[in-house]
Amino acid sequence: MKTSLVALAAALAYSAPALADDSEADAPHHPEIVVTGHHADDRIDLPPATRQTVTAEDIATKVNALSVEDTLKYAPSLIIRKRHIGDNFAPIATRTSGLGASARSLIYADGVLLSAFIGNNNGNGSPRWTLVTPEEIARIDVLYGPFSAAYPGNGIGTTVNITTRQPEKLEASLRVVSNVQTFDLYDTHRTLPTQQYSATFGDKIGPLSLFAAFTRTDAESQPVSVNTVNGTANPKDSAGVLTVGGFADLNRLGSAIRVIGVGGLEHHVQDTYKLKARLDLGSNVHLSYLLGVWTDDTQGTVQSYLQSGTTGAVSYLTANGTSTSGFNSALYWRDAHHTAHAVTLEGSGSHFDWHVVGTSYHYDHDLQSSPAASVALPAAFTGGAGAVQRQDGTGWTTLDAKAAWRPGADNAHVISFGGHLDRYMLNANTYAETSWLDATTQGAVTATSRGRTRTAAIWAQDQLALTPALTLTLGARQEWWRAWGGLNVTTAGSVTQAERKASGFSPKASLEWKASDRLSARLSIGQAWRFPTVGELYQATTIGTQLANPNPSLRPERARSAELALVYADAKGTVRLSLFNEVIDDALISQTNVGTPGITSAYVQNVDRTRARGVELALERQDVLSRLDLSASVTYADAITSKNSGFPGSVGKLLPSVPHWKANLVATYRATDRIALTAAYRMTSRNFATLDNIDTVGQTYQGFWKYSVIDLRVRFQVTDHFEFAAGVDNVNNTKYFLFHPFPQRNFTVQAGWKL
């Protein structure tokens, strides 16, 4: 009986797709790709997956954390692409997916979705990490793989559940953090300071608990972009005079270029306001409300390395020398105000638990303004014509209801089930403007990207202890997806996109065997559908030099995943070995190509099939020596394009930004009960940016390279109310690129007080 159940589950998980696209049922098959997240009510979800937990104590002791995404940088297999402090475009790369696949990671905080499935990219599709402050985190659970029916297919790569605290008594805290980065690249030599101030206050008054938090981050960054021209010779300036300065280099394809300057030197001022309220209604029923407000004021500027050969004045070239657009597009300002709401009602009992949460995330206003390419620098510094992109009205709403029933007294059998509904809306408009510094005098619309998607789902999962040592979990999820209202407008005209519909069935199965009190093994298999995001279908936009082009005919991607995890656990910690395999049909991949010099374009396409398999070893051990704790992980992944009828040259090559090797090592020595010293190491092997891996030069702008980074931290708990910490990230000053130049050595000092 046991064997037949497992065989049946395996057959279901690897069966032919139960997908129907009404608009393309008879169309030829072409390729695509997608992303995912997680909620922590384990009494209901009971995720049968590998889990990695980061506690509040881990964060305070081991991590130089200025924002929530920092807290995950030592988790096995994960890479968080945080380019600098204040960067609000920080997606996750997982075991099998790269940095451009943000829609394959699910991020939740107390069941509230932080993932932004308006895109699948490392821009506006990045998670909204700023809605959580490091001080309020109780723990973070990271799940690997799409093995729980409770989560949508966006969890193909990982699901991250953040659990925050709610006050039980009067509490308050203050924290001040200073960070300084010393940056040296080409002719850019800068000291880049950051200041962060945060405060929290909370109390519980009878059945009502309240928590409020405020964080302000004032940060300066290293360059986000590098401006180049073809060839090694210096270009001529606006007067036709040969310039001096610049650096001969190679682009990522190995062709000769001249580096003439940098852009996107950003100054951020960001504020986050947060209010949580929780009301005990009696009989183990609770009502919660969350309000989050995030504001961003960012100024991006440029630096030219060129001077006129006759006057010595700084030269930015012109359209008839070599294009000035590389500088103009890297000169901008952003202004954003986003609001989030969430309402949760939940209850628990000896045999039945339930949870309902509704969320809303809204771009109240969101704009980026840049000078027109026709307005030559340095004149553009003081004004002139430009363009502004507004995304006001973009956002999403979600509704999740779930429950679990335990028919027996021993919890050996748990039946959980639920429903899901979401709606995403894209509203992006670009306007010509007479003054790019003002943006209130906007003129005609030059581009519009609009559209909506909706997904409805039901799911069920049955966890049954067949014997005291053997537990079987079977689950399934049915989803219905619709996209409509697509509109793309350019100066050449407008196109109304056709409505799209699709559905997908996702079976799951997991069998866990506890061989002893210390040793267990779990085999998990699952199918997941990831539907195209509204941005992949409809958004055409420019962010810096990045052109993102929509594809309204994309098909969903189907992932079939399997993992065998062996875990040894004792009083001093755990050791885990995982073997994993993933096959994705119609993978949705954004492939970036260089067109004209200084301009890059990203095209989302369906790739027939990708395959990723590998092994991950992770351990956590306390008191390896007296007062010395270790955690470490090493992952080997062979993630390739296995079939691509549209681009045969990519077959057998590594997937973009998924290296063969990733590893972390964290050692913490507790010198006394109040002083802890931590040293951490993180590395990856060679990355590639292109599907066919022809980007042979990694140490250049738009290239991807390997890196080895060492971080240090000391934490001193001065009293029960006051602590001090200092640290250095990238102490070895590794200089590397993940498309953009990444942070060099930086120093952090923080002081905190709590009531």
Secondary structure, 3 states (H helix, E strand, C coil): CHHHHHHHHHHHHCCCCCCCCCCCCCCCCCCCCCCCCCCCCHHHHCCCCEEEEEEHHHHHHHCCCCCHHHHHCCCCCCEECCCCCCCCCCCEECCCCCCCCHHHEEEEECCEECCCCCCCCCCCCCCCHHHCCHHHEEEEEEEECCCCCCCCHHHCCEEEEEEECCCCCCEEEEEEEEEEEEEEECCEEEEEEEEEEEEEEEEEECCEEEEEEEEEEEEECCCCEEEEEECCCCCECCCCCEEECCEEEECCCCCEEEEEEEEEEEEEEEEEEEEEEEEEEECCEEEEEEEEEEEEEEEEEEEECCEECCCCCECCCCCCCCCCHHHHCCCEEEEEEEEEEEEEEEEECCCEEEEEEEEEEEEEEEEEEEECCCCCCCHHHHCCCEEEEECCCCEEEEEEEEEEECCCCCCCEEEEEEEEEEEEEEEEEEEEECCCCCCCCEEEEEEEEEEEEEEEEEEEEEEEEEECCEEEEEEEEEEEEEEEEEEEEECCEEEECCCEEEEEEEEEEEEEEECCCCEEEEEEEEEEEECCCHHHHHCCEEECCEEEECCCCCCCEEEEEEEEEEEEEECCEEEEEEEEEEEEEEEEEEEEEECCCCCEEEEEEEEEEEEEEEEEEEEEEEEEECCEEEEEEEEEEEEEEEECCCCHHHECCECCCCCCEEEEEEEEEECCCCEEEEEEEEEECCCCCCCCCCCCCCCCCCCECCEEEEEEEEEECCCCCEEEEEEEECCCCCCCEECCECCCCEEEEEEEEEC
